[in-house]
Amino acid sequence: MALFLFRKYAATKLREAYVKAYSTACSRVPETSSWMSQGVITPIRNQMNTSTLY
């Protein structure tokens, strides 16, 4: 049970850090934000959402 909770906690922290880095990158480079969100970020986000960390 503790391992499960730790994994869930780690996945949440990882996603928070990822979202923070993503928003920072988009604010720095606004012209590539749409390209990033469609071509690069969306597959990664989908993979994280369907991750087996839970």
C-alpha positions as CSV (number, residue, x, y, z in Angstrom):
1,M,0.0,0.0,0.0
2,A,2.8,2.4,0.9
3,L,4.5,1.7,-2.5
4,F,1.3,2.4,-4.3
5,L,0.8,5.7,-2.5
6,F,4.4,6.7,-3.2
7,R,4.0,5.9,-6.9
8,K,0.9,8.0,-7.1
9,Y,2.6,10.9,-5.2
10,A,5.7,10.7,-7.5
11,A,3.5,10.7,-10.6
12,T,1.7,13.7,-9.4
13,K,4.9,15.6,-8.6
14,L,6.3,14.6,-12.0
15,R,3.3,15.9,-13.8
16,E,3.4,19.2,-11.8
17,A,7.0,19.7,-12.7
18,Y,6.2,18.8,-16.4
19,V,3.3,21.3,-16.6
20,K,5.5,24.0,-15.0
21,A,8.3,23.4,-17.4
22,Y,5.9,23.3,-20.3
23,S,4.2,26.6,-19.4
24,T,7.7,28.2,-18.9
25,A,8.8,27.0,-22.3
26,C,5.7,28.3,-24.0
27,S,5.9,31.7,-22.4
28,R,9.6,32.0,-23.5
29,V,8.9,30.8,-27.1
30,P,5.3,31.8,-27.9
31,E,5.6,31.2,-31.6
32,T,6.4,27.5,-31.2
33,S,3.8,26.9,-28.5
34,S,1.1,25.7,-30.9
35,W,3.6,23.5,-32.8
36,M,4.8,22.0,-29.5
37,S,1.4,21.4,-28.2
38,Q,0.3,19.6,-31.3
39,G,3.4,17.8,-32.5
40,V,5.4,17.1,-29.4
41,I,3.7,17.7,-26.1
42,T,0.3,16.0,-26.8
43,P,1.8,12.5,-27.4
44,I,3.9,12.9,-24.2
45,R,0.8,14.1,-22.2
46,N,-1.3,11.2,-23.6
47,Q,1.4,8.8,-22.6
48,M,1.6,10.3,-19.1
49,N,-2.2,10.2,-18.7
50,T,-2.3,6.5,-19.6
51,S,0.8,5.7,-17.7
52,T,1.1,2.6,-15.6
53,L,2.4,4.6,-12.6
54,Y,-1.0,4.3,-10.9
